[in-house]
Amino acid sequence: MTPTSAEILETARGLPPEERAELARMLLATLGEHDLTEPTRLDSLRSAIERGCADLDAGDGIEIDPGGVDEYLRERGRLATERVDAKTP
């Protein structure tokens, strides 16, 4: 699986500042090169929503503490990004 930009930058923390800056410039230059098309993204979103609705209809839900909703959603977004990265050639 190709690492995400965030993972690359996290790994680069041990590099000297000049090398980190060069790495960041290289990553910025590649932004958008591997983006999925909008219809593909929408199809993936619809599919995920349909699976979620089916799970809820089947009684498979989760309980989230109201104070933990932001963290839960951030984690779900991170997982979704990893899945998209894994599917992108």
N, C-alpha and C positions, 0 to 999 in steps of 0.2 A: 504494500500500500504506500502511496506517495504521502510523505509527511505534509502537514498543513504549514502555512506560513508561520502561524503562532508557534508550532512545535519547533520549526527551524530556528526562529528567533530565540526561543527559550534555550535551546541547545547552544546557541551562539553566545550566551551570556558570559562564558569563560574566555571569549576571544578579546583581543585588544580592541579599543574603541574604533580605530581606523578600519579594522577588518569587519566589525559589526556594522559600521556605516556602509561599507561596500556591499555586504550581504543584503542589507535593507534596501539599498538602491536596486540591486539585482531583482529582489522580490517584487518591488514596486513596478519594475519594468515588465514583469510577467502578469500583473493583475489583469484579469479579464480573458487571458488566453485560453483558459480551460473552463470558462463559465458555460453552464448548460443553457440551452435556448429557453426562452420564456415558456413555450408550450410544454416542453419536457418538465420544467419545474412545476408548472400548474398540474400536469398529469400526476406527478409524484405527490404533490400536496393533496389532490383529490383522493388518490389511493390511500394515503395515510389517514385522511379524515374518515373515509368510508370504513377502514379497519377499526378506527377508534369508535365510531358510532356502533358498529356491529358488536364490539366488545362491551360497550355500555348497555346495548339492548340485551346482551346475554348475561348482564349482571356482573361483568368483570370490570369493576371500577377501582379506583384507589382513593384513599383519604389523604388530604394534604392539610397540614396545619396552616391556617391563614397567614401566619408570619413567614412561611416557607415557600410561598407560591413563586416569588421572584427567583429564588435559587433553583426550584424545581424546573421552571421554564428555561432558565439559562442552561441547565444540564441537558434538558431535552433538545434544545437548539444545538448544543455541542455534539450530541449523539447524532442528530440529523445531518449535521455538517460532515461528520466522519463517514456516515453511510454514503452520502453523495460523493465524497472524495474517493471512497472505495469503488464506486461504480463508474467514475469518470476515467476513461482510458488515458 
